[in-house]
């Protein structure tokens, strides 16, 4: 059901924890499944993400997508991080079961929420970044699992 990469990132998650005095912190959740993801970014003066950490309360897929998302944005520019989609997270994990795709959406939104927080703190606008939802289940049709 889960790929080896998903299992590896679940059992050995990378970049778990908090960044004291983070440049940007984003928290998103999914009220339907109860997952909550918090992403911390340390962005240098050149707009490069030096460090990225996460704290996730949720299922194994939520932990795995959080872990992979931090790996994908570390060392990237703000614009490159903005291009990390849920599809990119899923591909990097060699796929997710259909009922767990929302976990990858949570990871994408957590990155966006942390970038939004960074932009707000620095009084800047990040081209292509819209205000993220705090609950990704907002506006979704009821899904049957």
C-alpha positions in Angstrom: 0.0 0.0 0.0 2.8 2.4 0.8 6.1 2.8 -1.1 9.4 2.1 0.5 10.2 5.8 0.5 6.9 6.6 2.3 7.8 4.0 4.9 11.3 5.3 5.3 10.2 8.9 5.7 7.6 7.8 8.2 9.9 5.6 10.3 13.0 7.9 9.9 11.5 11.4 9.4 14.0 14.1 8.4 14.1 17.6 9.9 11.7 17.1 12.8 11.5 19.9 15.3 11.3 23.6 15.6 13.5 26.5 14.5 14.0 29.0 17.2 13.3 32.5 15.8 12.2 31.1 12.4 12.0 33.4 9.4 8.5 32.0 8.7 6.2 29.5 10.4 3.1 28.1 8.8 0.5 25.9 10.4 -2.2 24.1 8.4 -4.6 21.3 9.2 -7.4 19.2 7.8 -10.5 19.2 10.1 -11.9 16.1 8.4 -8.9 13.8 9.2 -7.4 15.7 12.2 -3.9 16.1 10.7 -2.0 19.3 11.7 1.3 20.3 10.1 3.6 23.1 11.2 6.5 24.1 9.0 9.4 26.3 10.1 11.7 28.1 7.6 15.1 29.7 8.1 15.6 32.0 5.2 18.8 34.0 4.7 19.2 37.6 3.4 19.6 36.2 -0.2 16.2 34.5 0.0 17.7 31.0 0.3 16.0 28.5 2.6 18.9 27.5 4.9 16.9 25.2 7.1 13.4 23.7 7.3 11.8 21.8 10.1 8.4 20.4 10.8 6.1 19.2 13.5 3.2 17.1 12.4 0.3 15.5 14.3 -1.3 12.9 12.0 -1.0 9.6 10.2 2.1 8.0 8.8 1.5 9.6 5.4 1.3 13.1 6.9 4.6 12.6 8.7 6.2 11.2 5.5 4.9 14.1 3.3 6.1 16.6 5.9 9.5 15.0 6.0 9.8 14.9 2.2 8.6 18.5 1.8 11.3 19.8 4.1 13.9 17.9 2.0 12.5 19.4 -1.2 12.7 23.0 -0.1 16.0 23.0 1.8 18.6 25.0 -0.1 16.1 26.4 -2.5 15.1 30.0 -3.2 11.8 31.3 -2.1 10.5 31.1 -5.7 11.8 27.5 -6.1 10.1 26.5 -2.8 6.9 28.0 -4.1 7.0 25.6 -7.0 7.1 22.5 -4.7 3.6 21.1 -5.3 1.8 18.3 -3.7 2.4 16.3 -6.9 6.2 16.9 -6.5 6.0 15.6 -2.9 4.0 12.5 -4.0 6.4 11.8 -6.9 9.4 12.2 -4.6 7.8 9.6 -2.3 7.0 7.2 -5.2 3.3 7.8 -4.8 0.6 7.8 -2.1 -2.7 5.8 -1.9 -5.6 7.9 -3.2 -7.1 8.3 0.3 -3.8 9.9 1.5 -3.3 12.4 -1.3 -4.7 15.1 1.1 -1.5 14.7 3.2 0.6 15.9 0.2 -1.8 18.9 -0.1 -1.2 19.6 3.6 2.6 19.7 3.0 2.3 22.1 0.0 0.0 24.4 2.0 2.3 24.3 5.0 5.2 25.5 2.8 3.0 28.3 1.5 1.8 29.2 5.0 5.4 29.5 6.2 6.4 31.6 3.2 3.3 33.8 3.7 4.4 34.3 7.4 7.9 35.2 6.2 6.4 37.8 3.7 4.2 39.3 6.3 7.1 39.6 8.8 9.3 41.3 6.2 6.5 43.5 4.6 7.1 41.9 1.1 4.9 40.3 -1.5 6.0 37.0 -2.9 5.0 36.8 -6.6 2.6 33.9 -7.1 1.8 33.3 -3.4 -1.8 33.6 -2.3 -2.9 33.6 1.3 -3.0 30.0 2.3 -6.0 28.3 4.0 -5.5 27.2 7.6 -7.8 24.2 7.0 -7.3 22.5 3.7 -10.8 20.8 3.9 -12.4 24.3 3.5 -14.3 24.4 0.2 -13.8 20.7 -0.5 -16.8 18.5 -1.5 -17.5 15.7 0.9 -15.3 12.8 -0.1 -16.2 9.1 0.3 -13.4 7.0 1.7 
